Amino acid sequence: MRTFVHRDQITKVVFGSGTRARIPEEVDALGCRRVLVLSTPDGADRAAELRELLGVAAAGVFTGAAPHTPVEVTGQAVAYARSVAADAVLSVGGGSTVGLGKAVTARTRLPHLALPTTYAGSEMTPILGETEGHRKTTRRLAAVRPRTVVYDVELTHTLSAAVSAVSGINAMAHAVEALYAQDADPVAFLLAGESLDALARALPLVSRRPDDPEARADALYGAWLAGTCLGMVGMALHHKVCHVLGGTFGLPHAETHAAVLPHVVAHNAPVTGEAMARVARALPGNDPATALFDFAGRLGAPRALRDLGMPESGIDRAAGLVVQDGYWNPRPVERGAVTALLTRAWAGEAP
């Protein structure tokens, strides 16, 4: 007999094409009148479009969101939100912008609406990751989960094939770890499997035809499911490794996930048979770890941490940080094993 605890979702999801036109309606449904739009510097044009769409309900635009959610940037955004008397925040972009929206909400309790433009999935979670002094820490806070998420497939059409590939593999990492999470439940397992199926069939099509609307819709659907899994259950070794590498060395988030995932799967495979069988259904091959490695290669995603700027001398330091206050993992995490998998990932070797 199975024993489990299932956490339900509290986020309203609007999914479709052209759905960003509903943003004013969703803002009004929350009873908000002064919305601060958040973006990265590169997303300034999209933020300006949303400000125009909101009209008098737009309190201002803050375009300073940065990778790994630096606390100093959050401080600037909070100060600006207070200066314009914002009563809500709208994050427009990928994980960096959504992370900033969560960090602002954690400090102000302002309701957060998200309009994702990548496959990061963080918009569906209560997880807040922040960086201070080259150290990244994560917390689960129910209050930071966005109240409303609007998925507009049209906004993903402009993602390059390269960005789509790594962002999609980032989403796959959420689904893979949900399959063997400590607090996994039947709903999370089903959603994770469906997510992997959708992403496995959509990403190669997106790579070849980035403007294919059906492939884009399928990829965003898979990313939504992966993000939902990430919000329902805890993550394990893979996410701990990526948080350490990102916070310590400033490595790009999605690319790091793409390079690390096959190696952590290889480590956990001996004790996660049911999960590995489900991965194999989505990505057939000799074994799930190799299938993920080959899949990333076919998409042109980076498979070597050294290509992302990680120094070889940082392997030992990273291994020490991974085992320090480590996440739960289905297989024991020893420093030697972490050093070995990081060495392979750094060199871009097969798992």
C-alpha positions in Angstrom: 0.0 0.0 0.0 1.3 3.5 -0.9 1.6 6.1 1.8 2.0 9.7 0.7 1.1 13.4 1.4 -0.1 15.4 -1.5 0.3 19.2 -1.6 -2.3 21.0 -3.8 -1.7 24.1 -5.8 -3.0 27.6 -5.0 -1.9 29.4 -8.2 -4.4 30.4 -11.0 -3.0 29.4 -14.4 -4.1 31.0 -17.7 -2.6 29.1 -20.7 -3.0 29.8 -24.4 -1.9 32.0 -27.2 -2.3 35.8 -26.9 -3.2 35.4 -23.3 -1.1 38.4 -22.2 -4.1 40.5 -23.3 -5.8 39.2 -20.2 -3.3 40.7 -17.8 -5.4 43.8 -16.9 -8.3 41.5 -16.2 -6.2 39.3 -13.9 -4.8 42.3 -12.1 -8.4 43.6 -11.5 -9.4 40.1 -10.3 -6.8 40.5 -7.5 -8.2 43.9 -6.6 -4.9 45.7 -7.5 -4.6 49.1 -9.0 -0.8 50.0 -9.0 1.3 47.3 -10.6 5.1 47.4 -10.7 6.4 45.6 -13.8 9.7 43.7 -13.4 12.1 42.5 -16.1 15.8 42.1 -16.9 17.6 44.8 -18.9 17.1 42.7 -22.0 13.4 42.4 -21.3 12.8 46.2 -21.1 10.9 46.4 -24.4 8.5 43.6 -23.3 8.1 45.3 -19.9 7.2 48.6 -21.7 4.6 46.7 -23.7 3.0 45.4 -20.5 3.1 48.9 -19.0 1.2 50.2 -22.0 -1.3 47.3 -21.7 -1.9 48.1 -18.0 -2.5 51.8 -18.6 -3.3 53.7 -15.5 -2.9 50.5 -13.4 0.9 50.6 -14.1 2.8 52.1 -11.2 6.2 51.8 -12.9 8.9 49.5 -14.5 12.0 48.1 -12.8 14.4 46.4 -15.3 17.2 45.4 -13.1 16.5 41.7 -12.5 19.6 39.6 -12.6 20.5 35.9 -12.5 20.5 34.1 -9.2 18.5 36.9 -7.6 21.2 39.0 -5.9 19.9 40.5 -2.6 21.3 44.0 -3.5 19.1 44.1 -6.6 16.1 43.0 -4.6 16.8 45.9 -2.2 16.7 48.3 -5.1 13.4 46.8 -6.4 11.7 46.9 -3.0 12.7 50.5 -2.5 11.3 51.4 -5.9 8.1 49.5 -5.3 7.6 51.5 -2.1 8.4 54.8 -3.7 5.7 54.3 -6.3 3.2 52.8 -3.8 2.9 49.6 -5.8 0.2 47.2 -4.6 1.3 44.2 -6.8 4.3 43.1 -8.9 4.2 41.6 -12.4 7.3 39.6 -13.5 7.8 39.4 -17.2 10.6 37.1 -18.4 12.4 33.9 -17.2 13.6 32.6 -13.9 15.7 35.7 -13.1 12.7 38.0 -13.2 10.3 35.6 -11.5 12.9 35.1 -8.8 13.0 38.9 -8.3 9.2 39.0 -8.1 9.3 36.3 -5.4 12.0 38.1 -3.4 10.1 41.4 -3.5 6.9 39.6 -2.4 8.9 37.9 0.5 9.8 41.4 1.8 6.6 43.3 1.1 3.8 40.7 0.8 2.6 42.3 -2.4 0.7 39.8 -4.7 2.8 38.5 -7.6 1.6 37.9 -11.1 4.0 36.2 -13.6 4.2 36.2 -17.3 6.9 33.6 -18.1 8.8 33.8 -21.4 11.0 30.7 -20.9 10.7 27.2 -19.7 12.2 27.8 -16.3 9.1 26.8 -14.3 9.9 28.7 -11.2 6.7 30.6 -11.5 4.8 27.6 -10.3 6.8 27.1 -7.1 7.1 28.5 -3.5 10.9 28.2 -3.8 13.0 31.4 -3.4 16.7 31.2 -4.3 18.9 34.2 -3.5 22.5 35.0 -3.8 24.6 37.0 -1.4 28.4 37.1 -1.3 28.8 34.4 -3.9 26.6 32.0 -1.9 23.2 30.9 -3.0 20.6 29.8 -0.5 17.1 28.5 -1.1 13.9 28.6 1.0 10.4 27.3 0.5 7.9 30.1 1.4 4.2 29.6 0.6 3.8 33.4 0.5 6.1 33.9 -2.5 4.2 31.6 -4.9 2.7 33.8 -7.6 -1.0 34.3 -7.3 -1.6 34.2 -11.0 0.5 32.8 -13.9 -0.3 33.7 -17.5 1.3 31.5 -20.1 1.3 33.1 -23.6 2.8 30.7 -26.2 3.4 33.6 -28.5 6.0 35.1 -26.2 8.2 31.9 -26.6 8.4 32.2 -30.4 11.2 34.7 -30.1 13.4 32.4 -27.9 16.4 31.2 -29.9 16.9 27.5 -30.5 19.9 27.5 -28.2 18.0 29.2 -25.3 15.0 27.0 -25.9 17.2 23.9 -25.6 18.8 24.7 -22.3 15.7 26.2 -20.8 13.8 23.0 -21.8 16.4 20.7 -20.3 16.2 22.8 -17.1 12.5 22.0 -17.0 13.2 18.3 -17.6 15.5 18.4 -14.6 12.5 19.4 -12.4 10.5 16.5 -13.7 13.2 13.9 -13.4 13.9 14.8 -9.7 10.1 14.8 -9.0 10.0 11.2 -10.0 12.2 10.1 -7.1 11.7 12.9 -4.6 11.5 12.1 -0.9 7.9 13.4 -0.7 6.9 12.2 -4.2 3.2 11.3 -4.6 1.2 9.7 -7.4 0.0 13.1 -8.8 3.6 14.4 -9.0 4.8 11.2 -10.7 2.1 11.4 -13.3 2.7 15.1 -14.0 6.4 14.5 -14.2 6.1 11.7 -16.7 3.7 13.7 -18.9 6.1 16.7 -18.7 9.0 14.5 -19.9 7.0 13.1 -22.8 6.0 16.6 -23.9 9.4 18.1 -23.7 11.1 15.1 -25.3 8.9 15.4 -28.4 8.7 19.2 -28.5 12.3 20.3 -28.0 13.8 18.7 -31.1 11.0 20.2 -33.2 11.6 23.6 -31.6 15.4 23.2 -32.3 14.6 22.7 -36.0 11.7 25.1 -36.4 11.7 27.7 -33.6 8.5 29.3 -35.0 6.5 26.1 -35.0 3.4 27.1 -32.9 2.4 23.5 -32.0 5.9 22.6 -30.9 6.1 25.8 -28.9 2.8 25.1 -27.2 3.8 21.5 -26.4 7.1 22.7 -24.9 5.5 25.3 -22.8 2.9 22.8 -21.6 5.7 20.5 -20.6 7.5 23.3 -18.8 4.3 24.2 -16.9 3.9 20.6 -15.7 7.6 20.5 -14.7 7.3 23.7 -12.7 4.2 22.4 -11.0 6.2 19.3 -10.0 8.9 21.5 -8.6 6.4 23.3 -6.5 4.8 20.1 -5.2 7.7 18.0 -4.0 11.3 18.6 -2.8 14.3 18.3 -5.1 17.5 16.4 -4.6 21.1 16.2 -5.5 20.8 17.7 -9.0 19.3 21.0 -7.8 21.8 21.2 -4.9 24.7 20.9 -7.3 23.3 23.5 -9.7 22.6 26.0 -6.9 26.2 25.6 -5.6 27.7 26.1 -9.1 25.5 29.0 -9.9 26.0 30.9 -6.7 29.7 30.1 -6.3 30.9 30.6 -9.9 28.2 32.7 -11.4 27.4 30.0 -14.1 24.3 30.5 -16.3 21.4 28.7 -14.7 19.8 26.7 -17.5 23.1 25.8 -19.1 24.4 24.4 -15.8 21.3 22.2 -15.5 21.9 20.8 -19.0 25.5 19.9 -18.2 24.9 18.4 -14.8 21.6 16.4 -15.2 22.9 13.3 -16.9 25.7 12.8 -14.3 23.4 13.1 -11.3 20.9 10.7 -13.0 23.8 8.2 -13.4 24.6 8.5 -9.7 21.0 8.0 -8.6 20.0 5.4 -11.2 20.9 2.3 -9.2 18.4 3.1 -6.5 15.6 4.7 -8.5 14.3 1.9 -10.8 10.7 3.1 -11.2 11.8 6.6 -11.9 14.4 5.5 -14.4 11.9 3.4 -16.2 9.6 6.4 -16.6 12.5 8.5 -18.0 13.3 5.7 -20.4 9.7 5.8 -21.7 10.2 9.4 -22.7 13.8 9.1 -23.9 14.6 5.5 -25.0 18.2 4.5 -25.1 20.8 2.3 -23.5 20.2 3.9 -20.1 18.5 7.1 -18.9 21.7 9.0 -18.1 23.2 8.4 -21.5 19.9 9.1 -23.2 19.8 12.5 -21.5 23.4 13.2 -22.4 22.8 12.3 -26.0 19.5 14.3 -26.1 21.3 17.4 -24.9 24.0 16.8 -27.6 21.4 16.6 -30.3 19.9 19.9 -29.2 23.3 21.5 -29.2 23.1 22.2 -25.5 26.4 22.7 -23.6 27.6 19.5 -21.9 30.8 20.7 -20.3 31.0 23.0 -17.2 34.4 24.2 -18.4 32.6 25.7 -21.4 30.4 27.7 -19.1 33.4 29.3 -17.3 33.9 27.0 -14.3 37.6 26.6 -13.4 38.9 23.1 -12.9 40.3 24.2 -9.6 36.7 24.8 -8.4 35.7 21.2 -8.6 36.9 20.3 -5.1 35.5 23.5 -3.6 32.1 22.8 -5.2 32.1 19.2 -3.9 32.6 20.4 -0.4 29.7 22.9 -0.6 27.4 20.3 -2.1 27.8 17.8 0.8 27.6 20.7 3.3 23.9 21.0 4.3 23.0 18.8 1.4 19.5 18.2 0.2 17.9 14.8 0.7 18.8 12.3 -2.0 17.7 8.8 -2.8 21.3 7.6 -2.8 23.9 8.7 -0.2 25.9 11.7 -1.3 29.6 11.3 -0.5 32.2 13.9 -1.3 34.2 11.5 -3.5 31.2 10.6 -5.6 30.3 14.3 -6.0 33.9 15.1 -7.0 33.8 12.3 -9.6 30.5 13.4 -11.2 31.6 17.0 -11.2 34.9 16.1 -12.9 33.0 14.3 -15.7 30.5 17.2 -16.0 33.4 19.7 -16.1 35.1 17.9 -18.9 31.9 17.1 -20.8 32.4 13.4 -20.7 29.6 10.9 -21.0 28.1 9.8 -17.6 
